[in-house]
Amino acid sequence: MEPQSGHRKGWLLHIIAGFIVSLVSMLIIMGVYWYDTRFSTGVQEMIYTLTSPMQGAGNDGTTIQGILFCGIPTILILFLYLWACRWAKGHLLARHLKRLHAAYCGLFFLGAVIYADAELGIYDYIGTRLENTSLYEEEYVSPEDVIHAPVKKKNLVWLYLESMETAYADLAHGGRQETNFIPQLTETALQGDSFGYGKQLRGYTSISGTSWTMASILASTSGIPYVLPEGYEDASGAFLPGLTTLGDVLEKDGYAQEFMCGSDADFAGRAAYFRQHGNYEIYDIYSAREEQKIAEDYFVWWGFEDRVLYQLARSEITRLAEGDKPFNFTFLTVDTHNTGGFCCEMCPSVHEEPLANTLLCADAQAAEFIAWLQEQPFWEDTVLVIVGDHPRMDPILVGDVETEERPVYNCILGSSRSAIRPMNQRHLTTMDLFPTVMEALGYTLEGRRLGLGTSLYANQPTLLEVYGTEELSDLVTGASDYYLNRFVFDQSEEAAENNE
């Protein structure tokens, strides 16, 4: 009886081990497939999402959908697997099947890992993060060393349009659609200062460390990418304390500053960044509730939708303009967020694809805001920056186009500068917006560079033009003691001297 009992025990352990390996393998395959078809982003964005605090995230049921998508087929397949194991246990060739089963489990897991790497670029990401980079020591330009304020300071209104890329335009205007879903923003860009490559609608390249909202905000206002250690959270609550940003510069020069979004501003560290780098006032869904602009239980999409955002933005900009300081008002839309966007009551119903209708609505609302701003008495003293934050993260309308071929929208109106090189012959990244916007405001930059960015009004090449997309992405995300010591932990030489 003992040998038979030992045989049964051996089969039981074998089945349990196989079950665990198969379960993990199936979850990897289904999870990666679901993530890739829904978000169309790489492993860096996925890690950031998984390790970031999620308060303030939208209520579109993404997590539940992911669990159901991965869980149901996994359970069904594993029930079939357990039935097969039970059948094999009593089979005459059980011993041989045991070996085949072990080989199957190993190959299944190996296949899952290979598939995950092919879709997310895990191996390349790990290799890049482990490889040292000297880019920051060689190329970073600190604002304290080179920036000089103008005598007459201009106001800044910075509008981040969620997931706004040039691919939404029609083919005739440099986009990827048969119909132009952003006709008014296309016309605005063609009339203003818009940088990129091509004769029609142009945009910037979103490289590694700049391809999600918080990373884009950081890169465009500081000139460095978001490559903090995974899960990093300073015990003191400090957010890159050694970094000097656009907000820091404008605060020092007497600007009143405010950041507005329709969700929880604490999401992804946005409120901490703006408070600590420029002492911005923060206006979000809780502010709107406190001021009774919306009901206490009001919650749509991520908080309040863009039609409410633009109304509140007009009110706050008017209030700031009535003050005695130049102002910087920065705000972020959300209706075009993945997955699929949000159709509000203002959206038309002219296209079968809901996102197309949402884009038309976003285009119209942005155009109405621009027209309103240009009618204000303070417009002559104001610069308006309109940029997308990153390429679309789901494949809707853009799934057949590589991300590198989908430039992100950018346009500056009211600039104090003229470009030396043709605006339609530039290759740029999110980081180049920092020095470009500072020069648009009338600031003088020695060397025409800030952070890792180059002013697009200058004749100097950008780092993207020097290195190319793939190499620059690798360089900015490589291991850097300079990045950690100077920006993250504030152990720069200046900080050390101050501590002494």
N, C-alpha and C positions, 0 to 999 in steps of 0.2 A: 504493500500500500504506500510505503514511503516514496519509492521512485515515482509512482503515479502522482502522488501528492506534490512532489517536487517538480514534476513535469507540468502540472497544472499551474503551480506557482510561477514557474518560469514563463509560461505562456501569458499569465496575467501581467507580470512585470513587462513583458515584451509589448503587450497590447497597450498598457498604460503609457509606456515611453513613446510608442508609435503614435498614440492618440495626441500626446502633447506636441510632438514634433509636427504632426499634420495640422493640428489646430493653429500653431504659431505660423506655419507656412501659409495656410489658407488665409489667415487674418492679414498677413503681410501682402499677399497678392490682391485680395479684395480691397484692403485699405488703400494701397498704393493706386490701384485702378480707380477707386472712387475719388481719391484726392486729385489725381492727375486729370481726370475728365471734368471735375468740378472747378478746380482752382488753376490748373495749368501753370503752376509755379514749381520751383525747385526745392531742394532740401533745406536751404538756408531760410526761406520764408516759412517752411513748415515747422522747423525747429523754433523759430521766433514765435510763431503762433502758439505752439504747445507750451512754451516756457514763459509766456507773458501773462500777466494778470488779465482775466477776461471780463471784469466788471465793465458794464457799459456796452457789451457786444450786442449786436442786433438779435431780434427774436424770430428769425426766419426758420428756426428748427434745424439748423445745420447739424448740430451734434446728434440729435435724434435720428435724422435722416442717414447720417454716416453709420450709426450703430445698426440701424435696420438693414441698410444696404450690405454691410459686411457680415452681420450676424446671421440673418436668415439663411442665405445660401451656404454659409459655413456650417451651420447646424445640420442642414439637410445632407450635405456631402459627408459630414462626419458620422451621421447615423448610418449612411450607406457603408462607410468605412468600417464601423464597428460590426455591422452585419456580416461583411466580408471576412473579418477576422474570426468571427464566431464560426462561420462555415469552414474556414481553413483549419481551425483547431481540431476538428474531427476528421479531416481529410487524411488519406493515406500518405500524401506527400507533404505532411505538415512541416517536417524538418526542413525540407528544401524551400517550402514557402516561407518559412521563418527567415531564411537567408535573403530570399527575394524581397520580403517585406522590409527588412533592414535596409537593403539597397534602395528600395522605393522611397523610404522615409528620407534617407540621405540626399537622394537626387531631388526629391520634392522640395526640401529645404534649400538646397543649393540653387535650384531654379527660381525659388521665390526671392532669394537674395540678389541673384543676377537680374531678375526682372525689376526689382526695386531700384537697383543701381542704374539700370538703363533708363528708367523713367525719371528719376530724381537727381542723378549725378552724385550719388553718395560718396563713391570712391574719390572722385575729383575734388569734391568739397573737403573731405578729410585731408587729402593730400595738400590742398591749398592752405588750409588752416594750420597745418604742421610746418609748412615751409616758411622760413623767415623772409620778411620783406624790409627793404631799406627805403621804400618810397616816401614815407612820411618824413624821415630825416632829410632826404634830398629835395623834396618838392613842397612840403608844407610851408605856407607863408602866414605868419600870425598877424591879425589885424592891428594889434597894438603897435607894430613896427612900421607900418606903411600907409596908414589911412589918415586922411585929413578932411575935416568937415567943410562944407561950403558955407559961405557967409549967409546966404538965404536958404533956409531949410525947407524942403518940400514934404508934403504929406505922402504917406504910402498906404495904399489899399491893396492888399495881397489876397487874391481869390484862388484857392486850391479847388479845382474841379475833380471830384472823385473819378478815377479810372478814365480820364479824358485823353484819348489818343487820336492820332490823325487817321487811323484806319476806319473811323466812322464816316469819313467824308467819301465822296464818290470818286471813281477812277479819274475823272477829268481834273479833279483838284488834288490829286496825289493820294487819295484814300484807297480803300479796298472794297467799297460797296457800289452797287448799281445805282442806288439812290443816296443822296447826301443827307445824312441824319443830323448834321451839325452845320447847316448852311450859313447861319448868322455868325457863328464863331469862326467859320472859314473866312468869311468876308472881313471880319474884325482883324484876324491875323494877317491877311493880305494888305490891310491898310496900316497896321502898326508895325512895331519892331518884333519880328518873329524869326528865330534862328534855326538853322538846320540845313539840310541838303536837298535841293530840288527846286523847280520853278514854281510850284504851287504851295499847298499847305505843308509846313515843315515842323520838325519837332526834335526833341532831344532823346538820347539813348539812356535807358535805365539800366545801369550796370549793377553788379553784385553789391549788396549793402545799401541800395537805394530804392529797391523795388517793392516796398510796401509803404503805407501812408506815413508812419512815424519815421521810417528811414528816409523817405523823401523830404519830409519837413526838416529833418536834421541836416541832410546833405545840402538842401537848397538855401538854408539860412546860416550854415557854418562852413561849408566846403569840405566836410569829411563824411564818409559813409558810416552806417550803423554796423559796426563789427565788434560790439561789446561781447564779453564772454557770455556763453549761453546761460540764461537764468540769472545773470548778474543783477544784484540789487544792493546798493550801498547801504550799510547799516545806518548811516546818518540821513538817508533819504536823498543824498546829493545825486544830481544827474549830470554827469560829465563836468565836474567842477573846474577842471583845468582848461575848459574850452571857452573861447571868445566868439560870440555869434553876432549876427545882425542885430538881434534884440539887445545884446549888451552894448553895442556901439551906439544904437539909437537912444537907449536909456541914458547913457553918459552924456549925450548931446541934447538932453532935455525933452525927449519925445514922450507923449502919453501913448501907451500901447495896450491893445486888447486883442484877445483871441476868442473867436466864437465858433462853436460847432453845435450840431443838433442832437448830439448824443451826450454820454457821460465823458467830460473832458479828461477824467483820470484814466480812461482806457488807453492802454499802451504807453503810458507815461507822458501824454501830451501836456497835461496841466503842469506837471512837475518841470518839464523842459521850459515852458514859456514863463512860468513864475520865476524860476531860478536864473533864467537868461533873458533879462529884460524887464522883470517885474510887471508882466502883463496882467491886466484884469482878465479874468476868465468868465466867459458867458456860455453856459451850456443848458441842458434841459432843466437842471435844478434851479439855475438862475431865472429861467423863464417862468418856472412854477412859483418861485418866491415873489417875483414881480407880478404874478397873476396874469401873465401874457398868455398862458395856456392853463388848462385845468390841472388840478393836482394829480389826477390819475391819467393824464394824457400821455400816451405812448404809441407812436406809429413808426414802424420800420426799425430805426435805431434810436428813436427818441421823438424828435419832431422833424417833419419833412422839410424839403427845401423851400416850398412856398412860404412856410413860416420863417425859415432862416433868413430869406431875403427881406422880408418885412422887418424883422428885428434888426438886421444889419443896417438898413436905411436909418432906423431910429438911433442906433448906437453911433453911426458915423456922423449923423447930424449933431448929436450931443457932443462928440469929440471935437467937431469943427467949431462949435461955439465956445470952446475953451481957449486959453491963451497960449497953448503949446502946439507945436507941430505934432501930428499923430500918425501912428501906424496901426491900422486895423486889419487884422488877418483873420480870414474865415474859411471854412471847409464845408463843401457840400457832401451829400451822402446818397441821394436818390439813385445814382448810377452805380452804386456798390454791387459787388457780386453777392449772391448769385442772382443774376437776371434783372437786378434793379427793382425799383419801386414805382408803380404807376399811381400818381396822385390824382385828385379830382380834376386837375388842370390838364392832364395828359390827353392828347388826341387818341383816336382809335382808328388810325388809317393804315396801319401795318399789322400783318398777322403775328409777327414777332413782338411781344410786349416790350422788350428792351429797346427796339427801334422807336416805339412811341415814347418811352421814357427819355431817350436821347433827344428827340425833337422837343420835348417839354423842357429838358435841362438847357438846351440851346436857346429856346425862347426866353426862359427866365433869366439866363445870364445876359442875353442881349438887352432885355428890359432894364436890368440893373445897370449895365454899362451906360445906356442912354440916360437913365436917371442921374447917375454920377456926373456925367458930362454936362448936365444942366445946372449943377449946383454952383453957387458963387465961389466956392473954394477950389473948383476943378483946375483952374489955371496954375494952382500951386500944388498939384497932386499928381503922383505917378500911380498908375494902375497896373498891377502885375496879374496876369491870368495864366495859370499853368495847370496841367493835369498832374496828379501826384505820382502816378505809375501806370504801366499798361494794364489793361483789363486782366483780371485773374481767373475768370471763367472763360470757356471757349465760345460763348455765344457771339455770333457775328464775326469772330476773328479766329475761330478754331483752326482754319486751314492756313494761317499765316504764322511764321516763326516770330517769336517775341522780338528778336533783334531787328525785324523788318517792320516794326510797328512803333514809330517815333511817338513821343508823348507831346501833347499840345503845349505851346508856349507863346505868349504875346505880351508886349509891354507897350502901354500907351502913356503919353505925356513925358517921355524921357528927356533928360537934359543933354543927352549925348547923340552923336552920329557915328555909325559904324564905319571903320576904315576899310575893312574887307567886306565883300558882298555878303549880306545876311543869309543868302541861299546857298552858300558854299562853305558852311561850317559843320563840323562834327563835334557835338557837345554832350555833356552829361548833366545830371541834376546838380552836381557840385559847381558847375560854371555859372549857375544862376546867382550865387551869392555875390561875387564881385561885379557881375553884370548889373544886378539891381542896385548895388551901392553906387555904381557910376551913373546909373539912370537917375538916382536921387541927387546927383551933383557932387558926390564925394570924389576926391582925388586919391588915386592909388599909386604909390610908387611901385613900378614894375608891372602894374595893371593886373596883379593876381592877388587872390585871398584864399586861404585854406589850400585845397588841391584844385581850386577853380581858376579859370582865366576869364577876364572880362571879354565878352564877345564884341564889345565896341572897339577893342584893341586889335592890333595886327599879330599879336603873339599866338602861337599854336596852343590849343588845349591839350591836356594830357591824353585825351582820346585820339586826337590827331597825331600825337607822338607815338603812342603805344598800340592803338587799336583796341577793340572791345574785349577780346578774350584775354589779352595780356594785362590790360588795365584792371579787369575784374579780378584776375589772380593776384595782382600786386596789392590792391586795396584790401583784400580779405586775408592776406597772409599774416602770419604771426608777427606782431610788432611790439617790442618793449616800449618804443617811443609812444605809440598810441595809448598803451595802458598807463604808462607812467605820467605822461603829460596830460591827457584828456580825462581818463577814467579815475586815476588816483591823485591827480594834481601834484605830481612830484617833479614839476619842471624846475629849472634853475631859478626862475623868478619866485616861485612859491617857496623854495628852500631858503632863498635870501630873506623873504618876508618872515618866515618862521624864526630865523636867527634874530 
